Amino acid sequence: MFADDHNPPHFHASYQGNDATFDLWGNLIEGDIPSKQQKLIAAWAEIHHDELAANWELASSKEALFKIEPLR
C-alpha cells in the first residue's frame, strides 16, 4: 500500500508474476490476476477492510503501517 500513489484508496497484489490493483473492498481496479485468486483477494479484503482503511489513513499521513495477516 502506497498512499503517495494516488486515490482512490487501494492496495497492490501479486500472484505468479501477475500484478493487480484492488480497491479496499477487493474490487479489481487494474491489472491481471486469475479469477480464482481475485475471488480470494476479494474475500480477504472484506475480512480485513477496517485494517486496510486504517492503514490507508496511516500511509496518507506518512506513518508506519501495521501488518495485516496475508493470504495463505
Chimera marker file (.cmm) of the C-alpha trace (Angstrom):
<marker_set name="trace">
<marker id="1" x="0.000" y="0.000" z="0.000" r="1" g="1" b="0" radius="0.5"/>
<marker id="2" x="1.467" y="3.339" z="-1.075" r="1" g="1" b="0" radius="0.5"/>
<marker id="3" x="-0.583" y="6.467" z="-0.378" r="1" g="1" b="0" radius="0.5"/>
<marker id="4" x="1.806" y="8.546" z="-2.477" r="1" g="1" b="0" radius="0.5"/>
<marker id="5" x="0.456" y="6.623" z="-5.470" r="1" g="1" b="0" radius="0.5"/>
<marker id="6" x="-2.901" y="8.361" z="-5.864" r="1" g="1" b="0" radius="0.5"/>
<marker id="7" x="-6.531" y="7.996" z="-4.934" r="1" g="1" b="0" radius="0.5"/>
<marker id="8" x="-8.783" y="6.083" z="-4.712" r="1" g="1" b="0" radius="0.5"/>
<marker id="9" x="-7.560" y="4.114" z="-1.690" r="1" g="1" b="0" radius="0.5"/>
<marker id="10" x="-6.161" y="0.827" z="-2.943" r="1" g="1" b="0" radius="0.5"/>
<marker id="11" x="-3.634" y="-1.947" z="-2.454" r="1" g="1" b="0" radius="0.5"/>
<marker id="12" x="-1.466" y="-3.987" z="-4.782" r="1" g="1" b="0" radius="0.5"/>
<marker id="13" x="-1.382" y="-7.767" z="-5.095" r="1" g="1" b="0" radius="0.5"/>
<marker id="14" x="0.856" y="-10.156" z="-6.984" r="1" g="1" b="0" radius="0.5"/>
<marker id="15" x="0.422" y="-13.785" z="-7.938" r="1" g="1" b="0" radius="0.5"/>
<marker id="16" x="2.891" y="-15.808" z="-10.016" r="1" g="1" b="0" radius="0.5"/>
<marker id="17" x="4.156" y="-12.802" z="-11.935" r="1" g="1" b="0" radius="0.5"/>
<marker id="18" x="0.725" y="-11.207" z="-12.329" r="1" g="1" b="0" radius="0.5"/>
<marker id="19" x="0.197" y="-7.826" z="-10.676" r="1" g="1" b="0" radius="0.5"/>
<marker id="20" x="-3.047" y="-6.030" z="-9.941" r="1" g="1" b="0" radius="0.5"/>
<marker id="21" x="-4.503" y="-3.111" z="-8.019" r="1" g="1" b="0" radius="0.5"/>
<marker id="22" x="-7.633" y="-3.517" z="-5.877" r="1" g="1" b="0" radius="0.5"/>
<marker id="23" x="-9.799" y="-1.051" z="-4.016" r="1" g="1" b="0" radius="0.5"/>
<marker id="24" x="-10.220" y="-1.549" z="-0.262" r="1" g="1" b="0" radius="0.5"/>
<marker id="25" x="-13.322" y="-3.703" z="-0.880" r="1" g="1" b="0" radius="0.5"/>
<marker id="26" x="-11.379" y="-6.117" z="-3.090" r="1" g="1" b="0" radius="0.5"/>
<marker id="27" x="-12.656" y="-4.934" z="-6.465" r="1" g="1" b="0" radius="0.5"/>
<marker id="28" x="-10.114" y="-5.166" z="-9.278" r="1" g="1" b="0" radius="0.5"/>
<marker id="29" x="-9.132" y="-1.684" z="-10.458" r="1" g="1" b="0" radius="0.5"/>
<marker id="30" x="-6.294" y="-2.534" z="-12.811" r="1" g="1" b="0" radius="0.5"/>
<marker id="31" x="-4.058" y="-5.428" z="-13.760" r="1" g="1" b="0" radius="0.5"/>
<marker id="32" x="-4.419" y="-9.120" z="-14.350" r="1" g="1" b="0" radius="0.5"/>
<marker id="33" x="-4.678" y="-11.894" z="-11.770" r="1" g="1" b="0" radius="0.5"/>
<marker id="34" x="-6.512" y="-15.198" z="-12.372" r="1" g="1" b="0" radius="0.5"/>
<marker id="35" x="-10.191" y="-15.117" z="-11.370" r="1" g="1" b="0" radius="0.5"/>
<marker id="36" x="-9.737" y="-17.721" z="-8.596" r="1" g="1" b="0" radius="0.5"/>
<marker id="37" x="-7.116" y="-15.514" z="-6.930" r="1" g="1" b="0" radius="0.5"/>
<marker id="38" x="-9.277" y="-12.413" z="-7.494" r="1" g="1" b="0" radius="0.5"/>
<marker id="39" x="-12.061" y="-14.087" z="-5.504" r="1" g="1" b="0" radius="0.5"/>
<marker id="40" x="-9.658" y="-14.969" z="-2.691" r="1" g="1" b="0" radius="0.5"/>
<marker id="41" x="-8.327" y="-11.404" z="-2.618" r="1" g="1" b="0" radius="0.5"/>
<marker id="42" x="-11.882" y="-10.008" z="-2.541" r="1" g="1" b="0" radius="0.5"/>
<marker id="43" x="-12.761" y="-12.256" z="0.422" r="1" g="1" b="0" radius="0.5"/>
<marker id="44" x="-9.522" y="-11.293" z="2.196" r="1" g="1" b="0" radius="0.5"/>
<marker id="45" x="-10.222" y="-7.586" z="1.619" r="1" g="1" b="0" radius="0.5"/>
<marker id="46" x="-13.741" y="-7.934" z="3.018" r="1" g="1" b="0" radius="0.5"/>
<marker id="47" x="-12.414" y="-9.619" z="6.166" r="1" g="1" b="0" radius="0.5"/>
<marker id="48" x="-9.650" y="-7.018" z="6.571" r="1" g="1" b="0" radius="0.5"/>
<marker id="49" x="-11.490" y="-3.944" z="5.285" r="1" g="1" b="0" radius="0.5"/>
<marker id="50" x="-11.214" y="-1.997" z="8.565" r="1" g="1" b="0" radius="0.5"/>
<marker id="51" x="-7.491" y="-2.753" z="8.782" r="1" g="1" b="0" radius="0.5"/>
<marker id="52" x="-6.972" y="-1.729" z="5.148" r="1" g="1" b="0" radius="0.5"/>
<marker id="53" x="-8.824" y="1.552" z="5.709" r="1" g="1" b="0" radius="0.5"/>
<marker id="54" x="-6.798" y="2.266" z="8.855" r="1" g="1" b="0" radius="0.5"/>
<marker id="55" x="-3.550" y="1.533" z="7.013" r="1" g="1" b="0" radius="0.5"/>
<marker id="56" x="-4.588" y="3.840" z="4.167" r="1" g="1" b="0" radius="0.5"/>
<marker id="57" x="-5.062" y="6.661" z="6.687" r="1" g="1" b="0" radius="0.5"/>
<marker id="58" x="-1.663" y="5.916" z="8.222" r="1" g="1" b="0" radius="0.5"/>
<marker id="59" x="0.001" y="5.818" z="4.801" r="1" g="1" b="0" radius="0.5"/>
<marker id="60" x="-1.657" y="9.106" z="3.850" r="1" g="1" b="0" radius="0.5"/>
<marker id="61" x="-0.143" y="10.644" z="6.983" r="1" g="1" b="0" radius="0.5"/>
<marker id="62" x="3.227" y="9.082" z="6.153" r="1" g="1" b="0" radius="0.5"/>
<marker id="63" x="3.086" y="6.962" z="9.297" r="1" g="1" b="0" radius="0.5"/>
<marker id="64" x="4.179" y="3.350" z="9.649" r="1" g="1" b="0" radius="0.5"/>
<marker id="65" x="1.604" y="0.754" z="8.641" r="1" g="1" b="0" radius="0.5"/>
<marker id="66" x="0.658" y="-2.194" z="10.774" r="1" g="1" b="0" radius="0.5"/>
<marker id="67" x="0.932" y="-5.721" z="9.435" r="1" g="1" b="0" radius="0.5"/>
<marker id="68" x="-2.214" y="-7.368" z="8.070" r="1" g="1" b="0" radius="0.5"/>
<marker id="69" x="-2.300" y="-11.160" z="8.021" r="1" g="1" b="0" radius="0.5"/>
<marker id="70" x="-1.661" y="-12.235" z="4.394" r="1" g="1" b="0" radius="0.5"/>
<marker id="71" x="-3.485" y="-14.891" z="2.388" r="1" g="1" b="0" radius="0.5"/>
<marker id="72" x="-2.006" y="-18.338" z="2.856" r="1" g="1" b="0" radius="0.5"/>
<link id1="1" id2="2" r="1" g="1" b="0" radius="0.2"/>
<link id1="2" id2="3" r="1" g="1" b="0" radius="0.2"/>
<link id1="3" id2="4" r="1" g="1" b="0" radius="0.2"/>
<link id1="4" id2="5" r="1" g="1" b="0" radius="0.2"/>
<link id1="5" id2="6" r="1" g="1" b="0" radius="0.2"/>
<link id1="6" id2="7" r="1" g="1" b="0" radius="0.2"/>
<link id1="7" id2="8" r="1" g="1" b="0" radius="0.2"/>
<link id1="8" id2="9" r="1" g="1" b="0" radius="0.2"/>
<link id1="9" id2="10" r="1" g="1" b="0" radius="0.2"/>
<link id1="10" id2="11" r="1" g="1" b="0" radius="0.2"/>
<link id1="11" id2="12" r="1" g="1" b="0" radius="0.2"/>
<link id1="12" id2="13" r="1" g="1" b="0" radius="0.2"/>
<link id1="13" id2="14" r="1" g="1" b="0" radius="0.2"/>
<link id1="14" id2="15" r="1" g="1" b="0" radius="0.2"/>
<link id1="15" id2="16" r="1" g="1" b="0" radius="0.2"/>
<link id1="16" id2="17" r="1" g="1" b="0" radius="0.2"/>
<link id1="17" id2="18" r="1" g="1" b="0" radius="0.2"/>
<link id1="18" id2="19" r="1" g="1" b="0" radius="0.2"/>
<link id1="19" id2="20" r="1" g="1" b="0" radius="0.2"/>
<link id1="20" id2="21" r="1" g="1" b="0" radius="0.2"/>
<link id1="21" id2="22" r="1" g="1" b="0" radius="0.2"/>
<link id1="22" id2="23" r="1" g="1" b="0" radius="0.2"/>
<link id1="23" id2="24" r="1" g="1" b="0" radius="0.2"/>
<link id1="24" id2="25" r="1" g="1" b="0" radius="0.2"/>
<link id1="25" id2="26" r="1" g="1" b="0" radius="0.2"/>
<link id1="26" id2="27" r="1" g="1" b="0" radius="0.2"/>
<link id1="27" id2="28" r="1" g="1" b="0" radius="0.2"/>
<link id1="28" id2="29" r="1" g="1" b="0" radius="0.2"/>
<link id1="29" id2="30" r="1" g="1" b="0" radius="0.2"/>
<link id1="30" id2="31" r="1" g="1" b="0" radius="0.2"/>
<link id1="31" id2="32" r="1" g="1" b="0" radius="0.2"/>
<link id1="32" id2="33" r="1" g="1" b="0" radius="0.2"/>
<link id1="33" id2="34" r="1" g="1" b="0" radius="0.2"/>
<link id1="34" id2="35" r="1" g="1" b="0" radius="0.2"/>
<link id1="35" id2="36" r="1" g="1" b="0" radius="0.2"/>
<link id1="36" id2="37" r="1" g="1" b="0" radius="0.2"/>
<link id1="37" id2="38" r="1" g="1" b="0" radius="0.2"/>
<link id1="38" id2="39" r="1" g="1" b="0" radius="0.2"/>
<link id1="39" id2="40" r="1" g="1" b="0" radius="0.2"/>
<link id1="40" id2="41" r="1" g="1" b="0" radius="0.2"/>
<link id1="41" id2="42" r="1" g="1" b="0" radius="0.2"/>
<link id1="42" id2="43" r="1" g="1" b="0" radius="0.2"/>
<link id1="43" id2="44" r="1" g="1" b="0" radius="0.2"/>
<link id1="44" id2="45" r="1" g="1" b="0" radius="0.2"/>
<link id1="45" id2="46" r="1" g="1" b="0" radius="0.2"/>
<link id1="46" id2="47" r="1" g="1" b="0" radius="0.2"/>
<link id1="47" id2="48" r="1" g="1" b="0" radius="0.2"/>
<link id1="48" id2="49" r="1" g="1" b="0" radius="0.2"/>
<link id1="49" id2="50" r="1" g="1" b="0" radius="0.2"/>
<link id1="50" id2="51" r="1" g="1" b="0" radius="0.2"/>
<link id1="51" id2="52" r="1" g="1" b="0" radius="0.2"/>
<link id1="52" id2="53" r="1" g="1" b="0" radius="0.2"/>
<link id1="53" id2="54" r="1" g="1" b="0" radius="0.2"/>
<link id1="54" id2="55" r="1" g="1" b="0" radius="0.2"/>
<link id1="55" id2="56" r="1" g="1" b="0" radius="0.2"/>
<link id1="56" id2="57" r="1" g="1" b="0" radius="0.2"/>
<link id1="57" id2="58" r="1" g="1" b="0" radius="0.2"/>
<link id1="58" id2="59" r="1" g="1" b="0" radius="0.2"/>
<link id1="59" id2="60" r="1" g="1" b="0" radius="0.2"/>
<link id1="60" id2="61" r="1" g="1" b="0" radius="0.2"/>
<link id1="61" id2="62" r="1" g="1" b="0" radius="0.2"/>
<link id1="62" id2="63" r="1" g="1" b="0" radius="0.2"/>
<link id1="63" id2="64" r="1" g="1" b="0" radius="0.2"/>
<link id1="64" id2="65" r="1" g="1" b="0" radius="0.2"/>
<link id1="65" id2="66" r="1" g="1" b="0" radius="0.2"/>
<link id1="66" id2="67" r="1" g="1" b="0" radius="0.2"/>
<link id1="67" id2="68" r="1" g="1" b="0" radius="0.2"/>
<link id1="68" id2="69" r="1" g="1" b="0" radius="0.2"/>
<link id1="69" id2="70" r="1" g="1" b="0" radius="0.2"/>
<link id1="70" id2="71" r="1" g="1" b="0" radius="0.2"/>
<link id1="71" id2="72" r="1" g="1" b="0" radius="0.2"/>
</marker_set>
